[in-house]
Amino acid sequence: MTQRKRLSATQSSSQSARQPGSLVAQEEDDDPTFTQPSTSQVQRGLEKLTSAQVDQKTAEVVQYFLVKDQKKIPIRRADLVKHVVKDYRNIYPEIMKRAVRTFDQVFGLKVVEIDTKNHTYILVNKLEAVEGASSINSPTNPKMGLLFVILSVIFMKGGVVREGLIWNTLKKLRVDPGEKHEEFGDVKRVVTDEFVRQRYLEYVRIPHTEPAEHEFRWGQRADMEVSKAKILEFMGQVSILFTRGRTDYTCLQLYLNLDVKLNICD
């Protein structure tokens, strides 16, 4: 009987760790077979390759970053080495050096490491990175509008909120996480999986809760990209809509994404 209980507890713990949307589920350990090459190793590797070969591999790395960045997916070194760098791993530092220079000089972008443990990177506008400006001042599409609502609630509640509060807030905007939405599809998946993978949100299980409860926090990308001043402005506009009795997402979207004045919702 005791062994069954222990087995059940172990399975429960394992399932919790693999739960979709949790940070644990989204990150594996960095590639244990990859060791950062030394300067001498890089030099020896470069001697065996032509400049054109190195430039081609650098271009592939740049393309990989840009494709991932279109979906706001952070790039992990382990994935980069496995899927792109491959047999050129012995000159990885040189390839990254050239890729960083290309982003800087050609695209005006900066490669930023947001997770030093797993060596995870994102691209940010170089000017914003230097001046400390935020790259997202207002939602530019429906999903970003949804994200802004969630970030606003978290911000106004001191940086961390239980998921129940988020779901109740979305229901007031007629975005029910329990129903398929015309615009977002599976709302819960978008919030707990997509936004988490993009590092806009952290979705963490609260210890010692049964049944399991989770809480939301701002993710690393949100801290870097989203203007807190604009969050306050956003909340002010949402409050106006609520006081006018207009809490549907369509009205909110018209104002935020199409730059339509609030009086259309009167």
Secondary structure, DSSP 4 states (H G I P E B T S, - for coil): -HHHHHHHHHHHHHHHHT-TTSHHHH-PPP-TT--PPPHHHHHHHHHTS-HHHHHHHHHHHHHHHHHHHHTT--EEHHHHIIIIIGGGGGGHHHHHHHHHHHIIIII-EEEEEEETTTTEEEEEEHHHHHHT--SBSS--SHHHHHHHHHHHHHHHTTSEEEHHHHHHHHHHTT--TTSEETTTEEHHHIIIIIHHHTTSEEEEEPTT-SS--EEEEE-HHHHHHB-HHHHHHHHHHHHHHHHTT---HHHHHHHHHH---GGGG-
